[in-house]
């Protein structure tokens, strides 16, 4: 090798994004539109915090079911309780903000089942089903869609009437995601529509209490009293709140960028014979904030096969440096072309400023010239 010869090795870096094993340079290309859902099934008040990148959610709410009729001082069958209503709406939200979630309780008294809502009763709300009064055979009405709040609304099913000496009325089902709830029929509770909860069966034949409604929001069955004693109506089921969202139209994304000064690497073999290093900083940004991710370095070009190859400014030549290029990241060092896909960086959350080191062994047997290799950094979200 001639003394004083200066090698200028241009490391041309391409940046790619992979989602489901499809590489698309420079464009955040997330996986298919997978949805994320939070479901609240237990009566009570909750606080839900909006994830990073989420600006719109679809909220579905079901009201709690009403109680079936109780018989305490007269012979007869109690009416069935009404099923809870259903409401749905798209709601604009702010990432990082917390919002109230309220799941209405199923009734075990003469009061109606609890209303369910998101943020407040003026945003998205569904009414609970009505309860049958004590010692009353008339089935109670389901929660009213007209009294709810949302873009799409359905009413709960009505409870059936009780019949003295025969049975308590079946409870009405809650509304489904695409239809009103089904009414109780005789002692049989209303069948559950898609997404709804069935009504409880009324007591039939012998004295006793009615069956409870099924979640979300099924009305309870009516009791039957044929002699003395207290026959209780079945309780209504609790409502439900379901929040569904996508990450701003995408699920996950990863962007990788690098500064301009990472590209040129001058080497002088009279001084730098042996292992030479240079490097730079990759900026990695991941959405959403709680996503795990990894970055792999590869030489995707079969022409170079992991070796710096003589470059004329428009085409590769025949000469190659004798040793392949190595890339060092925080997680591992790989020797190109790295067809196995070893991760050089792994992480979780929004991350930036990842230090990358390039390592090239230069020997006296290397041909003088200008060399180039193209490295592709591939980001994968998990």
ZILIN-V991536 format. One record per pair of residues at least 12 apart in sequence whose C-alpha atoms are under 6 Angstrom apart, sorted by the first residue. I is the first residue (numbers start at 1). J is the second residue. Records with the same first field share a line. If there is no record, write none. Layout:
I->J + J
This chain:
1->364
3->270
6->267 + 268
7->266 + 267 + 268 + 369 + 370
8->265 + 266 + 370
9->265 + 266 + 370 + 371 + 372
10->263 + 264 + 265 + 372
11->263 + 372 + 373
12->263 + 374
13->374 + 375
14->375 + 376
15->376 + 377
16->377 + 378
17->378 + 379
18->379 + 380
19->31
28->253
30->252 + 253
35->245 + 246
36->244 + 245
37->243 + 244
38->242 + 243
39->241 + 242
40->240 + 241
41->240
43->103 + 104 + 105 + 238
44->102 + 103
45->101 + 102
46->100 + 101
47->99 + 100 + 101
48->98 + 99
49->96 + 97 + 98
50->95 + 96 + 97
51->95
52->95 + 288
53->247 + 248
54->95 + 247 + 248
55->92 + 93 + 94
56->91 + 92 + 93
57->90 + 91 + 244 + 245
58->89 + 90 + 243 + 244
59->88 + 89 + 242 + 243
60->87 + 88 + 241 + 242
61->86 + 87 + 116 + 126 + 240 + 241
62->85 + 86 + 126 + 239 + 240
63->84 + 85 + 104 + 115 + 116 + 126 + 127 + 128 + 217 + 239
64->84 + 104 + 105 + 106 + 113 + 114 + 128 + 217 + 237 + 238 + 239
65->83 + 84 + 106 + 113 + 128 + 129 + 217 + 218 + 219 + 236 + 237
66->81 + 82 + 107 + 112 + 113 + 129 + 130 + 131 + 219 + 236
67->81 + 107 + 108 + 131 + 220 + 234 + 235 + 236
68->80 + 81 + 132 + 220 + 221 + 222 + 233 + 234
69->132 + 133 + 134 + 222 + 223 + 233
70->134 + 135 + 223 + 231 + 232 + 233
71->135 + 225 + 231
72->230
75->225 + 226
76->164 + 165 + 224 + 225
77->137 + 162 + 163 + 164 + 167 + 168 + 223 + 224
78->136 + 137 + 162 + 168 + 222 + 223
79->132 + 137 + 138 + 139 + 160 + 161 + 162 + 168 + 169 + 222
80->139 + 159 + 160 + 169 + 170 + 171 + 221 + 222
81->131 + 132 + 140 + 159 + 171 + 219 + 220
82->129 + 130 + 140 + 141 + 142 + 157 + 158 + 159 + 171 + 172 + 219
83->129 + 142 + 156 + 157 + 172 + 173 + 174 + 217 + 218 + 219
84->128 + 129 + 142 + 143 + 156 + 174 + 217
85->126 + 127 + 143 + 154 + 155 + 156 + 174 + 175
86->126 + 153 + 154 + 175
87->126 + 150 + 152 + 153
88->150 + 151 + 152
89->150 + 151
99->119
100->118 + 119
101->118
102->116 + 117
103->116 + 239 + 240
104->116 + 239
105->238
106->236 + 237 + 238
107->235 + 236
108->235
110->131 + 133
111->131
112->129 + 130 + 131
113->128 + 129
114->128
115->127 + 128
124->149 + 150
125->148 + 149
126->148
127->143 + 148
128->143
129->142 + 143
130->142
137->161 + 162
138->161
139->159 + 160 + 161
140->158 + 159
141->158
142->156 + 157 + 158
143->155 + 156
154->175 + 179 + 180
155->175 + 180
156->174 + 175 + 180 + 181
157->172 + 173 + 174 + 181 + 182 + 183
158->172 + 183
159->171 + 172 + 183 + 184
160->184 + 185 + 186
166->204 + 205
167->187 + 203 + 204 + 224
168->187 + 202 + 203 + 222 + 223 + 224
169->186 + 187 + 202 + 221 + 222
170->184 + 187 + 188 + 189 + 200 + 201 + 202 + 221
171->184 + 189 + 199 + 200 + 219 + 220 + 221
172->184 + 189 + 190 + 199 + 219
173->190 + 192 + 197 + 198 + 199 + 218
174->196 + 197 + 217 + 218
175->196
176->193 + 194 + 195 + 196
177->195
187->201 + 202
188->201
189->201
196->216
197->214 + 215 + 216 + 217 + 218
198->214 + 218
199->213 + 218 + 219 + 220
200->212 + 213 + 220 + 221
201->221
202->221 + 222
203->223 + 224
207->224 + 225 + 226
208->223 + 224 + 231
209->223 + 231 + 232 + 233
210->222 + 223 + 233 + 234
211->234
212->234 + 235 + 236
213->236 + 237
214->237
215->237
216->238 + 239 + 240
217->237 + 238 + 239
218->236 + 237
219->236
220->234 + 235 + 236
221->234
252->287 + 288
253->286 + 287
254->285 + 286
255->284 + 285
256->283 + 284
257->282 + 283
258->282
262->280
273->362 + 363
274->361 + 362
275->360 + 361
276->359 + 360
277->358 + 359
278->357 + 358
279->356 + 357 + 358
280->355 + 356
281->353 + 354 + 355 + 356
282->353 + 354
283->352 + 353
284->351 + 352
285->350 + 351
286->350
289->349 + 350
290->349
291->348 + 349
292->347 + 348 + 382
293->346 + 347 + 380 + 381 + 382
294->345 + 346 + 379 + 380
295->343 + 344 + 345 + 378 + 379
296->342 + 343 + 344 + 377 + 378
297->376 + 377
298->337 + 338 + 375 + 376
299->337 + 375
305->337
306->324 + 336 + 337
307->324 + 325
308->320 + 321 + 371 + 372 + 373
309->371 + 372
310->370 + 371
311->370 + 371 + 372
321->366
323->361
325->360
326->358 + 359
327->357 + 358
328->356 + 357
329->344 + 345 + 356
330->345
331->344 + 345
332->344
